Amino acid sequence: MKNLPDIIPIFPLSGVIYFPKTNLPLNIFEKRYLDLVNDTYYKDKLMGMVQSQRSQDKVYKIGCLGKISDLQKSEDGRILINLTGITRFKILDEVKSDKLYREFKVDYKKFEIDLENNTEDSDTGSLIEKAKVFFKKNGLLLNWREFEKLDKTQRVNTLSMISPVTNEEKQKLLESLTIKDKIETLENIINFYLHEVNFNNQTVQ
């Protein structure tokens, strides 16, 4: 933790979460975020992502720190980057500056587990079977054969990132501390949607 910065630039984006050891591609085109990416890339390549809230300028308190692992500049001025997740953080306070983008003082202590080699024994079988039904009902395609080659943490985090759920539910998944917590939370969310479909349309067996 001591090598991670206490003050980080943050890109707020509604409906997007990502986790440690996952990758997030981003297409950057706004001036303030072009500045953010350029400054970050030539400093330490570390930046945070948080979900923006519906109220103007407000963001959720928990986000994920990532490192720019790839950067490509397009002829039309856009920057395409890939962020590789490192650890989640808690926002403590906003740091005022004359920069176009926002910076925050953050703390990582609650999420030390993200930097450990997680050997937690949790079964994902039930979750994945329900996710297959949930994705099919929503018309979402996923190569499940390739998906199941991922390790357990990557499977759970990937499902959390791409599941068609609300921003608030995505945030709840991000804030679930352990893999076990995340599995339970996501399974409860999916159960809610499947039962709702069953109640209204009688389509889930």
N, C-alpha and C positions, 0 to 999 in steps of 0.2 A: 504493500500500500504506500510505503514511503516514497516510492519512485513515481507515483501518479500525481498529476498536478491538482492543487487545491482549487484553482480557478480555471474553468474551461469555457471555450466558446460552445454555444448550444444552438442546434438547428431544431426549432419546434415544427412538428408536422402532424396534423391530425390523422388518426387512423393507422399510424405506422408504429409498430414496436419491433425491436429485435433484441437478441440475447447474446450473452457471451458465447464465443466459439461459433457464431453464425455469421453469415455475410449478408450485407444489405447494399444493393446497387442503388445509386442515386443520380438523377439527372438535374444538374444545378444550372439555373439560368437567371435567377434574380440577382441584381447587383450586390445586395448585402450578403448573400450567401456565396456568391463568387469571391467576394472579399474574404469571407470566413474560410473558405476552402483554401484559397491561395495563402493566407496568413498561416493557417494550420499546417499546410503541407511543408512550408519552408521553416517551420518551427520544430514541432515534435510529432506532427501527423495525428494528434489526438483531439477528438471532438466528441461532444455529446449529442444524443438524440433524445428528445422528449415529445410526448404528445401535447399539442396545444388544446386548450379547453375552449368551450363555446364562448365564454366571456372574453372580451377583447383583451389581448396581451397576457392572459393567464395561461400557465402551463401546469401540468401535473408535477408533483414533487419528486417522482421516481423516474429515472431514465437510464440509458445505457451508454457507457463510454466506448468509443470505437477508435480504431486506428485506420487511417487511409492506407489500404494495401495496394490500391491501383488507382491511377489518375490518367485520364486522357482528355485532351482539349480538342473540341470540334472546330471546324472552320467558321461556324456561325456564332462562336463566342461561348457556347455552353461548355460545361465541364462534366464529364462522366467519371464518377468515383465508385469505388467499392469500399465499404466500411466493414472491418472485421471486429466483432464485439469482444470486449475485454472483461468488463465488470459493470454491474449496475451501480447507481449512485443515488444519493438523496440530495436534493437542492436545499441549501441553507439560506442563501440570500442572493439577490442580483447585484452585480458589480456595475456601477455607472461608469461609462466611458464615452468618448466621442466617436466610437466605431459605429458603423451602420448595423452590425449584428450584436446579439446579446451575449453577455458573459455572466456566469454564475459561480459563486463559491459552493463547492459540493463536498460531500463526505461519503466515503466508501465503506466505513466500518461495518455497517449492518450486512453488507454483501460480501464479506471475506470468503464465503463459501464459493463464490464465482471463480476465484483464483486457485482453488484447490482441485486436485484430481478426484473427481466425485465417483465413488464406488457404491453409492447408495443402491440398495436392492429394492426396486419397485417394479411391479409388473405393468406393462403397457398393453397387454393383449386385449383387454376389454375396451380400453380407450380407442385403440386403433380400429377395432371392429365397428364401434359406434361411429367413429369418424368417417369410415368408408360409406356408411349409410347416409350420414349427414352431408358429406360432400356430394354424393350422388343426387340427393334430394335438391341440392342447390345448383346442380349442373356444373360442378367443378371437377376437372379432370386432374388426376395425380397418378404418376407412375408408381404404384404401390410396391412393385417388385424392387425397383431401385430405392424407393423410400425406406424399405425395411432393411437395406444394407447399412443404413446410418446407425450410429450407436444410440443408445437409449435417450441420452440427453438431447442429441440432435433431433431425434424423432419428435420428442415432446415439444421442444422449442420451435421446430418447424411447423408443427400443427398449430401451436399457439400463435405464430406469426401470420399464417395464411388462412386460418378459419374465418368464415364469414359471420363474425359476431360484432357487437357494438364496440365503440371506442372505450366505453366504461368497462366492458368485459375484457377487452384487450389489456387495459391497464391493470385490472385485477390479476390477470395472468402474469404480467410483468412483475407485479409486486409479490407474487407467491414465492416464498423464500426458497424452498427446496424443490427438487424434482417431484417428490412425493406429493407435496402441496399443489404443485402445478398440475399433476395428473388428476388429482381429485377435483380441483377447480374446473379444469377443462371438461372433464367427464360430466360434472354437474351442469355446466353450461349447455353442453350438447344434449344431455338428457332433457333439459328444459325445452329446447327447440324441437326435439323429436316427439316428445309427449304433446307439445302444442300442435304439431302437424297431425299427430294421431287423433287428437281430440276434435280438430276442425274438419279434417279431410278423410279420416279413417284409412290412411295410406301406409302407416307403419305397422308391420306385423309384430 
